[in-house]
Amino acid sequence: MEHKPSLVGGACIIAGVCVGAGMLGLPSAGAGAWSLWSMLAVALTMVVMTISGWMLLESYKGYPLRVSFDTVTRDLLGEKVNALNNLSVYFVGGILLYAYITSAGLIIDGMTGMGSHWSSVLFTLVFSVLVWHSTRAVDRISVLLVILMGLSFVFGISGLSMNIRLDLLLDRVGSETHYAQYALVMLPVALTSFGYHHSVSSMRAYYGEERRASRAILGGTVIALTFYLIWLASVFGNLPRSEFGPVIAEGGNVDALLKTLGSVIESQAVANALNAFSMAAILSSFIGVGLGVFDYLADLFKFDNSRAGRAKSWGVTFLPPLVLSLLFPFGFLMAIGYAGAVATLWTCIIPPLLAWKVRKAARNGNQGEGFRAPGGILMIVLVILFGVLTAAFHLLNMAGLLPAYTG
């Protein structure tokens, strides 16, 4: 009897893709909206991103199991839309690498005092070599990082959760009464925190069918949501809302959040655990995103898999984000926000359009029955609308046209 892959395993893969450094931006991004509205924004994003992932999964039916996002988009929506989609995927990858390099440099500088620029260069050179070497090297270090993240998260969160103060969690110590208006600017960061769509085709190939893959996707996004809600409650229940002012002033940089959080944690061991978790989250996201961009650019520029070819792929993948990090260290949160705004194209706009094309073909008798994402044309419109509004909210926030919490 043939062994079927575990749904738990697939769910953990999706959760691992989601839960990375984006998580570290959620508390700063949600400081204005605070506990209730931040959690509602994250939960709403999880629902929309799960449905959009299912729509992408639906569009793959009828294609070979190893089909890619690129192939289906080109086939169903044309070369121009596919080129725009690919450009957005690369832009998001590059912006995320830039954010991770900048944040890692600041954290290493805080621990060693060697300077943020030198720290960024050291971090990039040491850990990007893993990507240059092989996917196997990335696989092995990723397992170690996931273990470190799990242990440090459990220890750090248990230390925080035992000291949650309801007056801080509910912001009874402050005078603010209008929280909902600040939730809009959080959506791009929340969207980045559920960016698993490039793994949908891998899940389909892993299970050999769409229905089990859809359950694994749901399981993964539920696990990620649970992590985020516990993390937000733990941070907001320990750190007064007014304390986020200096963190936001520094662009929401992770090192600023950790320093401020460390000042209210009595246990040095808990503070160290949170530092370890943050560094592991950034590093795991850095090598994961780096590998994806590396392979994408190697295919785009037709670089071969020789040492020289891989060196070229390494250069175009890691050097531009490193140079930008050294020239414009404008903040982790802003970079994550830009990534979220552009990622709306390939997470909330392209998947519904693909599903619509597949359903249109089915009505014309050109497509067989099979997995179908829930909802009809209304759901397709709502997912696209969510993506458009999320991108718009980010642009309006950048223009200073939305209420922004400054502490």
FENJOFEN-V351969 format. One line per field, one symbol per residue. ss: DSSP state (h for helix, s for strand, l for the rest). psi: psi as a letter, one per 20 degrees, with the letter a starting at -180 (. if undefined). Layout:
ss: ???
psi: ???
This chain:
ss: llllllhhhhhhhhhhhhlllhhhhhhhhllllhhhhhhhhhhhhhhhhhhhhhhhhhhhllllllllhhhhhhhhhlhhhhhhhhhhhhhhhhhhhhhhhhhhhhhhhhhhlllhhhhhhhhhhhhhhhhhhlhhhhhhhhhhhhhhhhhhhhhhhhhhhllllhhhhllllllllllhhhlhhhhhhhhhllllhhhhhhhhhhhllhhhhhhhhhhhhhhhhhhhhhhhhhhhllllhhhhhhhhhllllhhhhhhhhhhhlllhhhhhhhhhhhhhhhhhhhhhhhhhhhhhhhhhllllllhhhhhhhhhhhhhhhhhhhhhllllhhhhhhhhhhhhhhhhhhhhhhhhhhhhhhhhlllllllllllllhhhhhhhhhhhhhhhhhhhhhhlllllllll
psi: ppppqphggghhgghhhgnbihhiiggghjhghbfghghggggggggghgghhhhgghiiqirqhjqrggggggghirgghgggghghggggggggggggggghghghghhhkiphghgggggggghhhgghgrhhgggghhgghgggggghgggghhhghijpphhghjliirjpinhhhihhihghhhghikmjhiighhgghgijrhghhhhhgggghggggggggggghgghihoqhhiighghhkjjqhhgghgghhiiphphhgghghggggghggghhghggggghghghgggjkprjrggghhggggighgghgghhhhmmjpgggghggggghihgjhiggghhghggghghhhjjjprrbppqqqbhggggggggggghggghgghghikjqpppj.
